[in-house]
Amino acid sequence: MISIRASSLPELMDCPARWYAKNIQGKRLPMRDVAMLGKAIHAGTAAFDSAKLLGSPISADDAAGAAVDAIAHPNEDVLWDEIQPDRATAVAVALHTKYCREVAPKIEYEAVEATCGGLVISDLDITLTGTIDRVYRDQFDDLGVADLKSGKTAVSADGTVKTQGHGLQLATYELLAESATGKRISAPAKIIGLQTGLTEKGQRVGVGNLDSPRDALIGTPESPGALQYAANFLKSGNFFGNPRSTLCNEKYCPAHVTCMWRK
């Protein structure tokens, strides 16, 4: 029985060799600066939403302290390359503030940073785990999952949020949320996009909906889904590489130098 984090499932489908190196062998690279920026935004927004959910709301400025602390006191090594700590802090606080003013007031949350103990799929010998950014309740009283995604292309100039490539992860979060809460997750999955531009013009927030590809995740006996493929990789031990992956380089793959599949 092997655990698969929901957030790592897309990586397993993209390059099994890279997934194996990171999740089974425990190989690590320093955290990228852009990833640290995203982590800081998550910390600040979670502090803001959690306080409101608990009935003791705090201001956006007070919650921003969690974002500042995340960058000032990281719990792992960070490779500051594209952006330096001071600038990353300014961007994180700016986007955190936009989120608190423009997004949070429009969504009713049921859970914030909900960690699921594990969903055992015994016939595949895998356990799904993960932390769900948000579980929300819509106007019809239905529950859905929402995930914060930051990056340089998260929100276009016209406000469109990039949802492509996140379906399998959100579908996995839906399964985990149903297992943890015992309630049906039927509202559309949401991507809360945060565009990490270095200038105010390039710092945008928005919300996009996507249809959950649960069929593609779970599959059928006639048409295996992503979980069946993942289980097959784990059982076979054939974690082949994908040299065509955009992440097939020394910046993102701890096994890149020794990977036999790229040669």
Rosetta silent file (secondary structure, phi, psi, omega in degrees, C-alpha in Angstrom):
SEQUENCE: MISIRASSLPELMDCPARWYAKNIQGKRLPMRDVAMLGKAIHAGTAAFDSAKLLGSPISADDAAGAAVDAIAHPNEDVLWDEIQPDRATAVAVALHTKYCREVAPKIEYEAVEATCGGLVISDLDITLTGTIDRVYRDQFDDLGVADLKSGKTAVSADGTVKTQGHGLQLATYELLAESATGKRISAPAKIIGLQTGLTEKGQRVGVGNLDSPRDALIGTPESPGALQYAANFLKSGNFFGNPRSTLCNEKYCPAHVTCMWRK
SCORE:     score description
SCORE:     0.000 S_00000001
   1 L     0.000  115.822 -177.878    0.000    0.000    0.000 S_00000001
   2 E  -116.502  138.113 -179.858    1.654    3.218   -1.206 S_00000001
   3 E   -85.553  139.846  175.208    0.423    6.752   -0.502 S_00000001
   4 E  -125.162  118.542  175.451   -0.109    9.230   -3.315 S_00000001
   5 E   -73.394  138.956 -178.607   -0.599   12.872   -2.467 S_00000001
   6 H   -55.934  -39.526 -177.440   -3.313   14.478   -4.569 S_00000001
   7 H   -69.837  -17.622 -178.814   -0.994   17.338   -5.499 S_00000001
   8 H   -95.542   -8.497 -177.303    1.610   14.869   -6.816 S_00000001
   9 H   -60.545  -43.682  177.064   -0.708   12.881   -9.082 S_00000001
  10 H   -59.261  -35.406  178.994   -0.228   15.192  -12.113 S_00000001
  11 H   -68.238  -37.651  176.990    3.544   14.817  -11.709 S_00000001
  12 H   -61.840  -38.837  178.976    3.226   11.020  -11.640 S_00000001
  13 H   -74.059  -28.328 -178.981    1.317   11.177  -14.916 S_00000001
  14 H   -78.703  -47.237 -178.797    3.831   13.639  -16.408 S_00000001
  15 L  -153.438   96.981 -179.991    7.048   11.846  -15.440 S_00000001
  16 H   -56.132  -34.809 -178.927    6.968    8.704  -13.263 S_00000001
  17 H   -64.745  -42.943  178.985   10.750    8.817  -12.830 S_00000001
  18 H   -67.353  -41.005  178.235   10.673   12.301  -11.334 S_00000001
  19 H   -60.905  -44.228 -178.601    7.707   11.364   -9.104 S_00000001
  20 H   -62.602  -43.804 -179.069    9.534    8.240   -7.883 S_00000001
  21 H   -61.493  -39.747 -176.060   12.714   10.171   -7.085 S_00000001
  22 H   -82.801  -41.949 -169.786   10.845   12.752   -5.030 S_00000001
  23 H   -97.442  -22.868  178.636    8.087   10.724   -3.382 S_00000001
  24 L  -106.550  -47.041 -179.870    9.616    7.270   -2.893 S_00000001
  25 L   -81.776  -15.386  177.913   13.368    7.886   -2.773 S_00000001
  26 L    73.965   20.770  178.810   12.942   11.153   -0.895 S_00000001
  27 L   -74.409  140.647 -176.222   15.304   13.114   -3.148 S_00000001
  28 L  -136.639  150.859  169.249   14.918   16.846   -2.842 S_00000001
  29 L  -114.890  159.730  174.150   16.081   20.067   -4.428 S_00000001
  30 L   -57.766  146.265  177.846   15.960   23.461   -2.708 S_00000001
  31 E   -62.303  136.337  176.470   12.512   25.026   -2.998 S_00000001
  32 E   -70.240  149.832 -179.150   12.256   27.374   -5.966 S_00000001
  33 H   -60.371  -36.773  179.567   11.685   31.030   -5.161 S_00000001
  34 H   -68.021  -32.956  176.774    8.415   31.075   -7.118 S_00000001
  35 H   -69.796  -36.952  177.747    7.198   28.089   -5.095 S_00000001
  36 H   -65.086  -37.552  176.572    8.138   29.905   -1.894 S_00000001
  37 H   -61.477  -45.084  177.820    6.124   32.892   -3.065 S_00000001
  38 H   -62.645  -39.510  179.335    3.113   30.654   -3.594 S_00000001
  39 H   -63.901  -38.453  179.245    3.578   29.083   -0.183 S_00000001
  40 H   -66.016  -41.567  178.210    3.623   32.517    1.445 S_00000001
  41 H   -62.392  -42.437  177.555    0.395   33.524   -0.302 S_00000001
  42 H   -58.831  -42.848 -177.026   -1.215   30.294    0.882 S_00000001
  43 H   -63.867  -45.737 -178.778   -0.133   31.013    4.467 S_00000001
  44 H   -65.518  -47.582 -178.702   -1.544   34.530    4.518 S_00000001
  45 H   -66.456  -35.627  178.245   -4.870   33.713    2.881 S_00000001
  46 H   -66.062  -38.775  177.915   -5.331   30.642    5.072 S_00000001
  47 H   -62.855  -40.856 -179.507   -4.798   32.737    8.196 S_00000001
  48 H   -65.880  -50.019 -176.490   -7.412   35.217    7.000 S_00000001
  49 H   -70.286  -36.109 -179.967  -10.031   32.615    6.024 S_00000001
  50 H   -65.193  -41.614  179.956   -9.432   30.402    9.071 S_00000001
  51 H   -62.820  -41.721  178.524   -9.973   33.263   11.479 S_00000001
  52 H   -65.243  -41.576 -178.873  -13.253   34.176    9.801 S_00000001
  53 H   -64.376  -33.144 -179.322  -14.399   30.544    9.793 S_00000001
  54 L   -82.720   -1.672  178.205  -13.686   30.254   13.515 S_00000001
  55 L    85.886   11.055  178.292  -15.779   33.336   14.246 S_00000001
  56 L  -128.730   66.732 -174.818  -12.838   35.586   15.135 S_00000001
  57 L   -60.055  147.306  175.871  -12.106   37.497   11.905 S_00000001
  58 L  -123.373  165.964 -178.686   -8.902   39.456   11.537 S_00000001
  59 L   -77.193  161.638  176.714   -7.931   42.162    9.074 S_00000001
  60 H   -60.449  -37.966 -179.964   -6.104   41.484    5.829 S_00000001
  61 H   -64.107  -42.083  179.700   -3.122   43.400    7.216 S_00000001
  62 H   -65.972  -42.250 -179.284   -2.961   41.222   10.321 S_00000001
  63 H   -68.006  -25.766 -179.836   -3.245   38.017    8.298 S_00000001
  64 H   -62.297  -20.976  178.549   -0.500   39.223    5.961 S_00000001
  65 H   -58.803  -32.144  178.937    1.946   38.616    8.799 S_00000001
  66 H   -67.193  -35.874  177.492    1.736   34.885    8.069 S_00000001
  67 H   -68.179  -41.882  179.240    2.846   35.507    4.475 S_00000001
  68 H   -64.019  -44.314 -179.476    5.737   37.691    5.618 S_00000001
  69 H   -63.858  -35.664 -178.856    6.853   35.112    8.206 S_00000001
  70 H   -61.352  -38.538  179.780    6.776   32.302    5.637 S_00000001
  71 H   -81.028  -37.926 -178.219    9.375   34.074    3.518 S_00000001
  72 H   -71.536  -30.801 -176.793   11.420   35.452    6.406 S_00000001
  73 L  -132.407   67.064 -179.415   11.588   32.110    8.210 S_00000001
  74 L   -67.495  148.035  179.697   11.302   29.269    5.666 S_00000001
  75 L   -94.852   13.668  173.839   11.334   25.727    7.026 S_00000001
  76 L  -154.748  167.103 -179.905   13.455   24.462    4.140 S_00000001
  77 L   -66.247  140.490 -179.864   16.223   25.688    1.847 S_00000001
  78 E  -124.504  134.154  176.151   15.103   28.166   -0.817 S_00000001
  79 E   -95.761  101.179  179.443   16.887   28.941   -4.077 S_00000001
  80 L   -84.688  105.793 -172.893   16.395   32.659   -4.625 S_00000001
  81 L  -125.617  -64.989 -177.213   17.017   33.014   -8.336 S_00000001
  82 L   -77.706  -28.044 -176.624   14.271   34.770  -10.315 S_00000001
  83 L  -144.011  141.551 -178.426   13.046   36.879   -7.404 S_00000001
  84 L   -93.767  160.793 -174.360   14.672   37.993   -4.161 S_00000001
  85 H   -53.328  -43.651 -178.025   13.084   37.743   -0.683 S_00000001
  86 H   -62.385  -43.679 -179.300   12.184   41.438   -0.337 S_00000001
  87 H   -69.551  -39.160  178.093   10.445   41.514   -3.693 S_00000001
  88 H   -61.806  -39.448  178.321    8.746   38.187   -3.056 S_00000001
  89 H   -62.678  -43.781 -179.524    7.386   39.541    0.222 S_00000001
  90 H   -63.278  -42.307  179.636    5.965   42.623   -1.496 S_00000001
  91 H   -67.069  -43.402 -179.562    4.260   40.520   -4.189 S_00000001
  92 H   -60.153  -45.639 -178.989    2.907   38.038   -1.641 S_00000001
  93 H   -65.865  -40.585 -179.515    1.397   40.781    0.514 S_00000001
  94 H   -62.863  -46.020 -179.175   -0.103   42.561   -2.506 S_00000001
  95 H   -71.388  -37.694  174.714   -1.797   39.415   -3.822 S_00000001
  96 H   -56.288  -45.738 -178.559   -2.868   38.359   -0.339 S_00000001
  97 H   -65.284  -42.238  177.076   -4.561   41.731    0.090 S_00000001
  98 H   -60.719  -42.962  178.810   -6.296   41.491   -3.292 S_00000001
  99 H   -60.127  -48.492 -176.825   -7.555   38.037   -2.400 S_00000001
 100 H   -62.471  -31.389 -176.594   -8.910   39.178    0.959 S_00000001
 101 H   -92.276  -32.897 -170.991  -10.742   42.124   -0.608 S_00000001
 102 H  -106.922  -26.170 -175.252  -11.886   40.746   -3.958 S_00000001
 103 H  -108.932  -54.493 -173.823  -12.287   36.971   -3.591 S_00000001
 104 H   -53.880  -41.082 -178.235  -12.823   35.925    0.024 S_00000001
 105 H   -66.014  -15.719 -175.159  -15.958   38.036    0.635 S_00000001
 106 H   -96.853   -4.370 -176.517  -17.724   36.338   -2.301 S_00000001
 107 L  -125.256  134.500  176.610  -17.228   32.718   -1.194 S_00000001
 108 E   -96.648  113.095 -176.951  -18.663   30.926    1.834 S_00000001
 109 E   -92.705  142.519  175.167  -16.102   28.459    3.130 S_00000001
 110 E  -102.488  -25.932  179.649  -16.864   25.297    5.049 S_00000001
 111 E  -154.657  147.502  179.305  -13.246   24.263    5.640 S_00000001
 112 E  -128.286  129.198 -179.033   -9.805   25.810    5.218 S_00000001
 113 E    49.822   56.320 -177.907   -6.615   23.784    4.723 S_00000001
 114 E   -84.423  114.351  179.662   -8.461   20.543    5.454 S_00000001
 115 E   -91.267  127.809  179.907   -6.024   17.638    5.801 S_00000001
 116 E   -99.960  130.854 -176.390   -7.425   14.205    4.986 S_00000001
 117 E   -62.145  -30.108  178.743   -5.981   11.239    6.837 S_00000001
 118 E   145.221  135.316  176.576   -6.106    9.001    3.807 S_00000001
 119 E  -110.521  110.376 -176.976   -8.538    7.332    1.455 S_00000001
 120 E   -83.250  125.480  173.086   -7.652    3.662    1.011 S_00000001
 121 E  -111.943   89.625 -168.247   -8.372    2.145   -2.390 S_00000001
 122 H   -63.952  -35.121 -177.098   -7.699   -1.462   -1.496 S_00000001
 123 H   -71.723  -15.436  176.874   -8.170   -3.013   -4.931 S_00000001
 124 H  -106.308   -4.984 -178.529   -5.412   -0.751   -6.286 S_00000001
 125 L    60.186   37.139  176.670   -3.145   -0.973   -3.205 S_00000001
 126 E  -131.610  156.045  174.285   -2.899    2.799   -2.942 S_00000001
 127 E  -124.472  127.216  177.947   -3.895    5.403   -0.393 S_00000001
 128 E   -91.079  133.721  177.644   -4.804    8.919   -1.458 S_00000001
 129 E  -132.238  169.373  176.392   -3.790   11.752    0.857 S_00000001
 130 E   160.181  164.462  174.673   -3.768   15.515    0.656 S_00000001
 131 E  -114.819  120.239 -177.107   -4.625   18.879    2.117 S_00000001
 132 E   -88.556  123.248 -178.003   -7.567   20.612    0.483 S_00000001
 133 E   -54.399  -53.013 -178.390   -7.122   24.379    0.291 S_00000001
 134 E  -147.346  145.273  164.150  -10.835   25.129    0.668 S_00000001
 135 E  -115.610  127.056 -175.455  -14.223   23.439    0.804 S_00000001
 136 E  -120.652  164.692  176.571  -16.953   25.925   -0.065 S_00000001
 137 E  -118.642  127.661 -177.347  -20.765   26.064   -0.069 S_00000001
 138 L   -90.592 -174.963 -175.641  -22.541   27.541   -3.093 S_00000001
 139 L   -67.962  -15.107  178.585  -25.851   29.384   -3.420 S_00000001
 140 L   -98.057    8.906  179.906  -27.684   26.073   -3.760 S_00000001
 141 L    71.262   18.958  176.818  -26.227   24.797   -0.480 S_00000001
 142 L   -93.389  149.953  179.927  -24.019   22.305   -2.346 S_00000001
 143 E   -95.670  147.936  176.853  -20.385   21.710   -1.356 S_00000001
 144 E  -148.733  168.017  178.712  -17.396   22.012   -3.654 S_00000001
 145 E  -105.973  151.236  177.109  -13.606   22.191   -3.459 S_00000001
 146 E  -136.195  142.964 -177.031  -11.426   25.176   -4.312 S_00000001
 147 E  -131.356  133.064  177.966   -7.687   25.317   -4.844 S_00000001
 148 E   -85.446  129.164  177.985   -5.388   28.355   -4.849 S_00000001
 149 E  -128.649  122.352  178.120   -2.956   28.462   -7.765 S_00000001
 150 E  -112.292  156.032  178.022   -0.315   31.166   -8.105 S_00000001
 151 E   159.132  175.379 -175.662    2.076   31.804  -10.960 S_00000001
 152 L   -71.487  -19.504 -178.610    3.049   33.993  -13.877 S_00000001
 153 L  -123.324   23.590 -174.831    0.201   32.712  -16.064 S_00000001
 154 L   -68.407  -36.109 -177.731   -2.467   32.067  -13.423 S_00000001
 155 E  -137.493  125.016 -179.314   -4.804   34.869  -14.580 S_00000001
 156 L   -76.649  171.792 -177.078   -4.823   36.440  -18.043 S_00000001
 157 L   -61.574  -28.064  179.592   -5.190   40.162  -18.708 S_00000001
 158 L   -89.002    7.268  176.796   -8.929   39.745  -19.337 S_00000001
 159 L    91.204    1.183  179.483   -9.403   38.052  -15.974 S_00000001
 160 L   -72.965  129.725 -179.326   -9.626   34.464  -17.257 S_00000001
 161 E   -90.963  135.326  178.451   -8.225   31.978  -14.749 S_00000001
 162 L   -74.671  116.933  178.690   -6.074   29.122  -16.037 S_00000001
 163 L  -112.435  -14.639 -177.675   -7.800   25.860  -15.141 S_00000001
 164 L   -61.945  135.927  176.894   -6.176   23.539  -17.664 S_00000001
 165 L    91.509   -4.441 -177.447   -4.028   20.815  -16.146 S_00000001
 166 L  -106.684   -1.013 -173.063   -5.600   20.931  -12.683 S_00000001
 167 H   -60.113  -47.983 -177.141   -8.554   18.607  -13.243 S_00000001
 168 H   -63.056  -40.211  178.924   -7.096   15.367  -11.884 S_00000001
 169 H   -64.081  -44.444 -179.314   -5.849   17.045   -8.729 S_00000001
 170 H   -68.086  -36.885  176.944   -9.210   18.709   -8.048 S_00000001
 171 H   -63.661  -38.039  176.988  -11.088   15.470   -8.759 S_00000001
 172 H   -65.592  -40.691  176.633   -8.849   13.717   -6.209 S_00000001
 173 H   -60.744  -35.908  178.513   -9.577   16.465   -3.691 S_00000001
 174 H   -63.385  -43.383  177.592  -13.287   15.852   -4.229 S_00000001
 175 H   -62.212  -42.870 -179.868  -12.891   12.174   -3.355 S_00000001
 176 H   -65.231  -41.160 -179.103  -10.868   13.069   -0.267 S_00000001
 177 H   -65.012  -40.412  177.961  -13.377   15.698    0.831 S_00000001
 178 H   -64.827  -39.258  179.238  -16.266   13.259    0.514 S_00000001
 179 H   -66.629  -40.359 -176.011  -14.353   10.665    2.510 S_00000001
 180 H   -75.333  -37.075 -174.643  -13.422   13.145    5.237 S_00000001
 181 H   -97.698  -20.428 -175.268  -16.789   14.875    5.592 S_00000001
 182 L    72.550   13.675 -178.442  -19.160   12.074    4.679 S_00000001
 183 L  -117.833  151.992 -178.872  -20.972   14.603    2.494 S_00000001
 184 L   -73.282  134.480  175.637  -21.458   14.710   -1.264 S_00000001
 185 E  -103.860  105.868 -173.309  -19.251   17.123   -3.189 S_00000001
 186 L  -125.767  -13.955  178.247  -21.330   18.237   -6.158 S_00000001
 187 L   -73.738  154.655 -179.180  -20.658   21.947   -6.735 S_00000001
 188 L   -57.321  142.012  174.175  -18.178   22.850   -9.504 S_00000001
 189 E   -69.436  146.526 -178.208  -14.506   22.726   -8.555 S_00000001
 190 E  -121.278  141.036  167.766  -12.889   26.148   -8.408 S_00000001
 191 E  -109.305  120.904  175.361   -9.408   27.404   -9.176 S_00000001
 192 E   -96.641  105.960 -174.384   -8.582   30.634   -7.377 S_00000001
 193 E   -90.416  140.558  177.463   -5.865   32.162   -9.524 S_00000001
 194 E  -132.411  108.214 -175.877   -3.248   34.624   -8.287 S_00000001
 195 E   -81.835  116.486 -171.759   -1.075   36.162  -10.982 S_00000001
 196 E   -91.731   56.037  175.354    2.396   36.794   -9.508 S_00000001
 197 L   -71.693  154.062 -178.911    3.510   39.748  -11.609 S_00000001
 198 L   -82.237  -13.323  177.186    6.287   41.907  -10.229 S_00000001
 199 L  -114.322  162.818 -178.424    4.311   45.083  -10.923 S_00000001
 200 H   -59.420  -37.081 -179.782    0.857   46.078   -9.732 S_00000001
 201 H   -61.792  -32.765 -177.701   -0.520   45.762  -13.269 S_00000001
 202 H   -92.930    5.935 -179.963    0.570   42.133  -13.417 S_00000001
 203 E  -103.288  100.746 -174.641   -0.827   41.206  -10.011 S_00000001
 204 E  -126.798  152.885  174.236   -4.313   39.837  -10.635 S_00000001
 205 E  -128.830  152.456  179.333   -6.741   37.539   -8.840 S_00000001
 206 E  -169.839  170.654 -179.355   -9.733   35.660  -10.180 S_00000001
 207 E  -128.323  131.533  177.281  -11.872   32.555   -9.849 S_00000001
 208 E  -126.665  143.124  176.882  -12.470   29.926  -12.512 S_00000001
 209 E   -99.738  151.430  174.860  -14.727   26.874  -12.488 S_00000001
 210 E  -143.651  145.690  176.832  -13.909   23.536  -14.076 S_00000001
 211 L   -73.357  130.156 -178.431  -15.833   20.351  -14.626 S_00000001
 212 L   -71.231  124.277  178.972  -14.450   17.590  -12.453 S_00000001
 213 L   -87.240   55.707 -176.588  -12.985   14.759  -14.580 S_00000001
 214 H   -61.396  -34.735  178.722  -13.867   12.056  -12.067 S_00000001
 215 H   -62.088  -39.564  178.967  -14.435    9.560  -14.866 S_00000001
 216 H   -70.184  -26.526  179.785  -10.906   10.205  -16.117 S_00000001
 217 H   -79.784  -50.020 -173.955   -9.603    9.789  -12.567 S_00000001
 218 H   -85.353  -41.162  179.061  -11.477    6.653  -11.523 S_00000001
 219 E    75.012 -174.778  178.239  -12.034    5.029  -14.925 S_00000001
 220 L  -136.359  168.665  176.975  -14.000    1.884  -15.720 S_00000001
 221 L   -57.354  -32.211 -179.539  -13.063   -1.769  -16.309 S_00000001
 222 L   -83.406  -28.757 -176.995  -13.114   -1.063  -20.029 S_00000001
 223 L  -134.223   93.164 -177.385  -11.313    2.276  -19.839 S_00000001
 224 E   -58.203  145.265  177.624   -8.772    2.588  -17.004 S_00000001
 225 L   -99.567 -173.855 -176.689   -8.451    5.968  -15.318 S_00000001
 226 H   -61.189  -35.302 -179.585   -5.497    7.879  -13.916 S_00000001
 227 H   -67.723  -36.541  176.650   -5.605    5.991  -10.614 S_00000001
 228 H   -65.669  -42.108  177.245   -5.349    2.645  -12.406 S_00000001
 229 H   -62.693  -42.329  179.060   -2.383    3.906  -14.397 S_00000001
 230 H   -61.531  -43.878  179.533   -0.762    5.198  -11.204 S_00000001
 231 H   -62.931  -37.806  178.761   -1.292    1.842   -9.491 S_00000001
 232 H   -64.072  -40.183  176.401    0.252    0.043  -12.467 S_00000001
 233 H   -59.516  -45.549 -176.992    3.374    2.208  -12.239 S_00000001
 234 H   -64.821  -40.912 -177.866    3.683    1.411   -8.552 S_00000001
 235 H   -72.553  -38.183 -175.505    3.192   -2.325   -9.025 S_00000001
 236 H   -77.079  -28.865 -175.644    5.486   -2.669  -12.045 S_00000001
 237 L    75.004    5.755 -178.331    8.348   -0.632  -10.631 S_00000001
 238 L   -94.215   77.761 -178.358    8.911    0.687  -14.162 S_00000001
 239 L   -88.730   76.979 -177.169    9.123    4.382  -13.399 S_00000001
 240 L   -72.647  158.247 -178.855   10.188    5.538  -16.833 S_00000001
 241 L   -94.579  169.854  178.459   11.139    9.138  -17.505 S_00000001
 242 L  -131.138   88.687 -178.116    9.703   11.732  -19.833 S_00000001
 243 L   -64.285  -11.961  178.453   12.460   13.786  -21.468 S_00000001
 244 L   -88.157   -5.828  178.436    9.795   15.854  -23.236 S_00000001
 245 L   -64.086  142.421  177.866    8.422   17.168  -19.964 S_00000001
 246 L   -67.471  -15.218  179.930    8.883   20.909  -19.467 S_00000001
 247 L  -100.203   10.350  179.863   10.239   20.076  -16.006 S_00000001
 248 L   -81.739   77.069  177.796   12.925   17.701  -17.321 S_00000001
 249 L  -159.582  171.062 -174.704   15.883   19.774  -16.159 S_00000001
 250 L   -67.961  -20.093 -179.892   18.161   20.198  -13.165 S_00000001
 251 L   -70.210  -32.601 -170.283   16.003   22.964  -11.691 S_00000001
 252 L  -118.571  -13.519 -177.750   12.993   20.742  -11.120 S_00000001
 253 L  -119.645  115.767 -179.366   14.125   17.108  -11.116 S_00000001
 254 L   -69.722  -12.790  179.930   16.431   15.815   -8.363 S_00000001
 255 L  -107.868   13.641 -172.011   17.206   12.734  -10.478 S_00000001
 256 L   -62.103  -42.217 -175.885   17.920   14.587  -13.710 S_00000001
 257 L   -63.267  -38.272 -175.052   21.682   14.028  -13.765 S_00000001
 258 L  -101.713    2.766 -175.579   21.430   10.254  -13.342 S_00000001
 259 L   -67.940  118.829 -178.293   18.128    9.676  -15.174 S_00000001
 260 H   -72.689  -19.520 -172.730   18.674    6.931  -17.758 S_00000001
 261 H   -79.214  -17.356 -178.487   15.519    7.857  -19.657 S_00000001
 262 H   -93.573   -4.640 -176.241   16.764   11.203  -20.931 S_00000001
 263 L   -89.426    0.000    0.000   19.951    9.792  -22.447 S_00000001
